[in-house]
Amino acid sequence: MSLPDALQHEIHMLALFDPASTLAGIKVHHDAEPTAIAAIQRLYEKGLVTLPDGGYLTSLGQEAVRHLDGLITILTSDCPVNA
């Protein structure tokens, strides 16, 4: 499975949110990388964040970040190869 660049950028933006806090948001400034601006806009259009330039995670966004956090934990753990 190959992930398109746009999806990779969206995942990167979601990874910037703190999965342990619903009170921490992010702001993507107008002079940020165009890929970051476009990714956060797409996340807004998909209903994962509250504002076109970031803001806070919606309930759907919180669920996505929890899943992403779980995936990152699995991929960075020292579990046995055949567990």
Secondary structure, DSSP 8 states (H G I E B T S, - for coil): ----HHHHHHHHHHHTS-TT-SS--EE--TTS-HHHHHHHHHHHHTTSEEETTEEEE-HHHHHHHHHHHHHHHHHHS---TT-
